[in-house]
Protein backbone atom coordinates (compact mmCIF):
# COMPACT_ATOMS: atom_id res chain seq x y z
CA UNK A 1 0.00 0.00 0.00
CA UNK A 2 2.82 2.39 0.87
CA UNK A 3 4.27 2.01 -2.62
CA UNK A 4 0.95 2.00 -4.45
CA UNK A 5 -0.16 5.34 -2.98
CA UNK A 6 2.75 6.98 -4.77
CA UNK A 7 5.22 9.60 -3.54
CA UNK A 8 3.95 12.66 -1.63
CA UNK A 9 4.38 16.16 -2.98
CA UNK A 10 7.94 17.40 -2.31
CA UNK A 11 8.28 19.20 1.00
CA UNK A 12 4.70 18.55 2.02
CA UNK A 13 3.35 16.11 4.60
CA UNK A 14 0.93 13.52 3.29
CA UNK A 15 -2.52 13.08 4.86
CA UNK A 16 -4.14 9.70 4.22
CA UNK A 17 -7.58 8.87 5.56
CA UNK A 18 -8.87 5.31 5.99
CA UNK A 19 -12.62 4.82 5.91
CA UNK A 20 -15.22 2.12 5.44
CA UNK A 21 -18.90 2.03 4.63
CA UNK A 22 -19.78 -0.39 7.43
CA UNK A 23 -18.47 -1.04 10.89
CA UNK A 24 -16.35 -4.13 11.35
CA UNK A 25 -14.56 -4.00 7.98
CA UNK A 26 -11.19 -3.31 9.59
CA UNK A 27 -10.44 0.30 8.65
CA UNK A 28 -9.08 1.11 12.12
CA UNK A 29 -6.69 -1.86 12.08
CA UNK A 30 -5.46 -1.02 8.58
CA UNK A 31 -4.94 2.65 9.54
CA UNK A 32 -3.00 1.71 12.66
CA UNK A 33 -0.74 -0.77 10.84
CA UNK A 34 -0.12 1.72 8.04
CA UNK A 35 0.91 4.33 10.62
CA UNK A 36 3.21 1.82 12.33
CA UNK A 37 4.85 0.94 9.00
CA UNK A 38 5.35 4.62 8.14
CA UNK A 39 7.00 5.28 11.50
CA UNK A 40 9.22 2.21 11.72
CA UNK A 41 9.98 0.97 8.24
CA UNK A 42 9.74 4.24 6.33
CA UNK A 43 11.23 6.26 9.24
CA UNK A 44 8.68 9.06 9.04
CA UNK A 45 7.23 11.28 11.76
CA UNK A 46 3.65 10.06 11.99
CA UNK A 47 0.46 11.30 13.63
CA UNK A 48 -2.45 8.86 13.86
CA UNK A 49 -5.59 10.98 14.28
CA UNK A 50 -8.72 9.19 15.49
CA UNK A 51 -11.97 10.83 14.33
CA UNK A 52 -14.06 8.50 16.49
CA UNK A 53 -13.75 10.92 19.36
CA UNK A 54 -15.81 9.22 22.05
CA UNK A 55 -14.41 5.74 21.49
CA UNK A 56 -10.71 6.69 21.10
CA UNK A 57 -10.19 3.11 19.91
CA UNK A 58 -6.75 3.76 18.42
CA UNK A 59 -5.33 4.95 21.73
CA UNK A 60 -6.92 1.97 23.51
CA UNK A 61 -5.61 -0.56 20.97
CA UNK A 62 -2.04 0.76 21.14
CA UNK A 63 -2.12 0.96 24.92
CA UNK A 64 -3.25 -2.69 25.07
CA UNK A 65 -0.38 -3.96 22.86
CA UNK A 66 2.89 -2.33 24.03
CA UNK A 67 4.97 -5.26 22.73
CA UNK A 68 3.84 -4.51 19.18
CA UNK A 69 3.54 -0.73 19.12
CA UNK A 70 5.62 0.46 22.06
CA UNK A 71 4.55 2.02 25.30
CA UNK A 72 2.62 5.27 25.39
CA UNK A 73 4.47 8.27 26.76
CA UNK A 74 3.27 11.41 28.49
CA UNK A 75 0.59 13.31 26.54
CA UNK A 76 1.12 16.59 24.76
CA UNK A 77 -1.31 18.87 23.00
CA UNK A 78 -2.42 17.42 19.67
CA UNK A 79 -3.25 20.95 18.52
CA UNK A 80 0.23 22.47 18.16
CA UNK A 81 -1.00 26.00 17.40
CA UNK A 82 -4.41 25.90 19.05
CA UNK A 83 -6.52 24.66 16.14
CA UNK A 84 -9.00 21.78 16.33
CA UNK A 85 -10.83 19.75 13.71
CA UNK A 86 -13.97 19.77 15.86
CA UNK A 87 -15.95 22.19 17.97
CA UNK A 88 -17.61 21.67 21.34
CA UNK A 89 -21.03 23.29 21.82
CA UNK A 90 -21.98 25.00 23.99
CA UNK A 91 -18.41 26.02 24.81
CA UNK A 92 -16.95 25.59 28.26
CA UNK A 93 -16.71 28.86 30.15
CA UNK A 94 -13.43 29.79 31.81
CA UNK A 95 -13.33 31.57 35.19
CA UNK A 96 -12.67 34.89 33.42
CA UNK A 97 -15.81 34.46 31.31
CA UNK A 98 -14.03 33.53 28.08
CA UNK A 99 -14.69 30.35 26.08
CA UNK A 100 -12.27 27.48 26.69
CA UNK A 101 -10.43 26.56 23.46
CA UNK A 102 -11.57 23.38 21.75
CA UNK A 103 -7.92 22.32 21.45
CA UNK A 104 -7.81 21.52 25.18
CA UNK A 105 -9.90 18.41 24.52
CA UNK A 106 -7.41 16.71 22.19
CA UNK A 107 -4.17 15.10 23.38
CA UNK A 108 -1.38 13.34 21.52
CA UNK A 109 0.56 10.43 23.02
CA UNK A 110 4.04 9.48 21.82
CA UNK A 111 4.26 5.79 20.97
CA UNK A 112 7.46 3.85 21.57
CA UNK A 113 10.50 5.75 20.35
CA UNK A 114 8.56 8.97 19.89
CA UNK A 115 8.44 9.15 16.07
CA UNK A 116 4.78 8.13 16.22
CA UNK A 117 1.90 9.88 18.02
CA UNK A 118 -1.73 8.84 18.50
CA UNK A 119 -4.56 11.17 19.49
CA UNK A 120 -7.11 10.78 22.26
CA UNK A 121 -10.16 12.99 22.79
CA UNK A 122 -10.76 13.92 26.43
CA UNK A 123 -14.43 13.04 26.60
CA UNK A 124 -14.10 12.87 30.38
CA UNK A 125 -13.92 16.67 30.67
CA UNK A 126 -17.10 17.32 28.68
CA UNK A 127 -19.97 18.72 30.69
CA UNK A 128 -23.58 17.64 30.57
CA UNK A 129 -25.39 18.92 27.49
CA UNK A 130 -22.23 19.52 25.44
CA UNK A 131 -21.93 18.01 21.97
CA UNK A 132 -19.02 17.69 19.56
CA UNK A 133 -19.11 18.39 15.83
CA UNK A 134 -16.45 17.73 13.18
CA UNK A 135 -15.60 20.91 11.30
CA UNK A 136 -15.52 21.23 7.49
CA UNK A 137 -12.30 23.23 7.68
CA UNK A 138 -8.71 22.77 6.53
CA UNK A 139 -7.16 24.83 9.34
CA UNK A 140 -6.17 22.03 11.72
CA UNK A 141 -4.85 19.78 8.96
CA UNK A 142 -2.75 22.52 7.39
CA UNK A 143 -1.08 23.28 10.71
CA UNK A 144 -0.45 19.63 11.57
CA UNK A 145 1.38 19.18 8.27
CA UNK A 146 4.18 21.31 9.71
CA UNK A 147 4.71 18.86 12.57
CA UNK A 148 4.62 15.51 10.75
CA UNK A 149 5.70 13.73 7.59
CA UNK A 150 2.66 11.45 7.41
CA UNK A 151 -0.76 12.04 9.00
CA UNK A 152 -2.98 8.97 9.12
CA UNK A 153 -6.66 9.67 9.77
CA UNK A 154 -8.99 6.95 11.00
CA UNK A 155 -12.56 7.86 10.06
CA UNK A 156 -15.53 6.10 11.69
CA UNK A 157 -17.62 3.95 9.36
CA UNK A 158 -20.21 5.74 7.25
CA UNK A 159 -23.07 3.79 8.84
CA UNK A 160 -22.20 5.47 12.15
CA UNK A 161 -20.98 8.94 11.20
CA UNK A 162 -20.41 11.31 8.28
CA UNK A 163 -17.09 12.48 9.72
CA UNK A 164 -15.00 10.79 7.02
CA UNK A 165 -16.95 12.60 4.30
CA UNK A 166 -16.77 15.92 6.17
CA UNK A 167 -12.96 15.93 6.31
CA UNK A 168 -12.39 14.21 2.94
CA UNK A 169 -11.77 17.46 1.01
CA UNK A 170 -8.77 18.20 3.27
CA UNK A 171 -7.15 14.79 2.86
CA UNK A 172 -4.64 14.05 0.12
CA UNK A 173 -6.09 10.57 -0.30
CA UNK A 174 -8.87 8.46 1.21
CA UNK A 175 -8.44 4.69 1.14
CA UNK A 176 -11.68 2.71 1.31
CA UNK A 177 -11.37 -0.48 3.35
CA UNK A 178 -13.71 -3.28 2.31
CA UNK A 179 -14.11 -6.71 3.88
CA UNK A 180 -13.41 -9.12 1.03
CA UNK A 181 -16.06 -11.55 2.24
CA UNK A 182 -18.80 -8.89 2.01
CA UNK A 183 -20.81 -9.53 -1.18
CA UNK A 184 -22.77 -6.25 -1.12
CA UNK A 185 -20.82 -3.56 -2.98
CA UNK A 186 -23.54 -0.91 -2.88
CA UNK A 187 -22.49 0.73 0.40
CA UNK A 188 -18.77 1.11 -0.48
CA UNK A 189 -19.74 2.53 -3.87
CA UNK A 190 -22.03 5.05 -2.20
CA UNK A 191 -19.26 6.10 0.17
CA UNK A 192 -16.86 6.53 -2.74
CA UNK A 193 -19.39 8.72 -4.52
CA UNK A 194 -20.09 10.78 -1.39
CA UNK A 195 -16.38 11.42 -0.85
CA UNK A 196 -15.92 12.43 -4.49
CA UNK A 197 -18.98 14.71 -4.38
CA UNK A 198 -17.59 16.41 -1.25
CA UNK A 199 -14.34 17.18 -3.05
CA UNK A 200 -12.31 14.29 -1.66
CA UNK A 201 -9.95 12.01 -3.56
CA UNK A 202 -10.60 8.27 -3.18
CA UNK A 203 -7.24 6.53 -3.65
CA UNK A 204 -8.71 3.07 -4.20
CA UNK A 205 -9.71 0.02 -2.21
CA UNK A 206 -7.94 -2.08 0.37
CA UNK A 207 -9.43 -5.53 0.73
CA UNK A 208 -9.28 -6.84 4.25
CA UNK A 209 -8.97 -10.65 4.37
CA UNK A 210 -8.50 -10.63 0.58
CA UNK A 211 -9.21 -13.75 -1.47
CA UNK A 212 -8.98 -14.85 -5.08
CA UNK A 213 -12.57 -13.68 -5.58
CA UNK A 214 -11.83 -10.00 -4.91
CA UNK A 215 -11.06 -8.88 -8.53
CA UNK A 216 -14.80 -8.97 -9.31
CA UNK A 217 -15.44 -6.66 -6.37
CA UNK A 218 -12.76 -4.28 -7.59
CA UNK A 219 -14.39 -4.10 -10.97
CA UNK A 220 -17.84 -3.52 -9.47
CA UNK A 221 -16.73 -0.57 -7.33
CA UNK A 222 -14.05 1.00 -9.51
CA UNK A 223 -15.00 0.27 -13.11
N, C-alpha and C positions, 0 to 999 in steps of 0.2 A: 504494500500500500504506500509506504514511504516513497518508493521510486515511482510508482504509477501516478502520484499526485503532481509530479513534476517539480522543478526548482522554484523557490519563491522569488519574488521580485528582488533585485539586488538592493541591499541596505534596508530592507523592510521586513519586519516580523510577519510571519504567516499566521492567519487565524483560520482554523479548521473546526467546523462544527460537525458533530455526529448526532444523528436524529433517526427516529423510527416512527412508523405510523401507529404501531401498537405496542403496548407494554409487553415486556418479556422477550423481545427480539434480540436483546444483547447489546444495545447501543452503548450503555454505560461501561460494560466490560471492554468493548472494542476501543472506546475513547480512552479509558485508563491505560490499556496496554499500548496504545499508540503513543500516549504521553510518556510512558516509561521507556519505550524504544527511543523516542526523540531525545530524552535526557541522557540515557546511558549509552546507547549504541551510536547515536548521531551527535552526542556531546553538545546538545543545545540547551539553552536556558528555557525552561518550559513552565507555563502556568496552565493548570487544569481547572477550568472554571465550571462549576456545577450550577446550572440554571434551575434545578429542582431544589428551590431554596429551603423548603420546610423539611425535606427528607435528608439533605446533605449526604447522600449515599456514597459519593466518592470519598469524602473524608472518612466515613465509617468503614468502608471497604479497605482503604489503605491502612487505617489504624489497626484493623483486625489481622493484617498480614504483614507484620514488620520484616519477616524473613525474606519476603519477595520484594517489597517496595522500599524498605528502610523505615526507621522510626521517625515519627513526626516530631518536629522541633517546636520551639516557642512561636506562637502566632505573631504575625505582623499585620499591618493594615493591607488589605487587598485592593485598596483604592489609593494608589501612590500619590495622587495630586487632588484627592477629595471627590473625584467623580464616582458615580455608581450607575449600574445598568438597570436599576430598579428604583422605585420610589415608595416610601411608606406613607400611608394616609390613614387618618390624619397624622400630621407630624408630631413627634415627641417634643414637648416644650422643655427648654432648659431653664434653670433657675432665674436667668436674667430676662426671660420672656422670649428669647429667640428660638427658632426651630433647630432641633438637633440635626446634624447632617446625616443623610442616608448612608454615607460611607461608613459610619460607625458600626453598622450592622454586619459588615462583610470582613472576614479575616482570612489571611493566607497562611498556611502552615508549610514550612520547609520539610521536604521528604528526603530522608537519607542524607546524602552528601550536600544537599542544599542547592543543587542545580534545578530542582523540581519543586514546585509549590502547588498546593491544592487549596481551593477555597472552601469556606464553611460560613453559612449564613447564621447569624446569632438570633435565631427565633426565640430564644429564651428571654431576650430583653424587650420583645414586643409587649405592648400593653393591650388590655382588652379593647376590642373594637377596631384595632388597627389592621389594615390590609396592605398587601404588597403587590405592586404591579410592575411588570417588565416594561422598560422604556424603549420606544422606537427611535433610538438616538445612537449616533456613532461616537459620542464624546468619550465614554469610558474605554471603548475598544481602541480608539486612536491613542489615548494616553498609555494604555497598557502595552502597546506595541513598543514603546520606548524602554520597557523594562524586561522584555523577553525576546527570544528568537522565535519560539513557537507558542501559540496560544491554542489550547485544545478546549473546545466548548462542548459540554455534555447537555444536550437539550432533552427535556422530558418528552415522552411519546405524545404524538398528536392526538391520541384518544383521551389524554388527560389534560393537555395544555396547548395553547397556541404560541408558547414562548419561542420555540425553535423558528417558527415563521416570522415572529416579530423581529428577531435579531438577524435573520438571514441576510438582509441587505448589507449588513456591516461585516459579514464573514467573507473571507476570500473564497472559501469552498465549503459546501455542506455535503457530507457523505451520508447516504441513506443506508441504514443497516436493516437487512431483511433476513428473517429466519428462513433458511432454505427449505425447511419442511412445511412451510406455510403456502398452501395452494392458491389462496386468494390474493391476486395482485392488484386489486382495485384500490385498496387503502394506500399502499406505497405510491401508486401512480398519482393519486389525488394529492398526497403530500408533496411529491415532486412538482406538480403543477402549481400548488399553493406557494411553494418557495420561489418558483420562477416568476409567478405573478406579483409577488412582493418585491421583486428585484434581487433575489438571491441567485446563487450560482450552484446548482447541484453538480457535484463532481462525479457522480456515479453511484454504484451500488456495492456494498460489501455484504457477501452472503455468509451469515453465521451458520456453522455446521453445514458447510457446502457439500454437495453431492454431485454425481455425474448428471443429475437431472436439471441442474440450475441453468444451463444455457437457454432453455426455453423460457425461463422466468426473466432472464436478462432481455431477451428479445421482446417479451410482452411489455416490459416497463420502459425500456429504452430502445425503441425501434430504430 
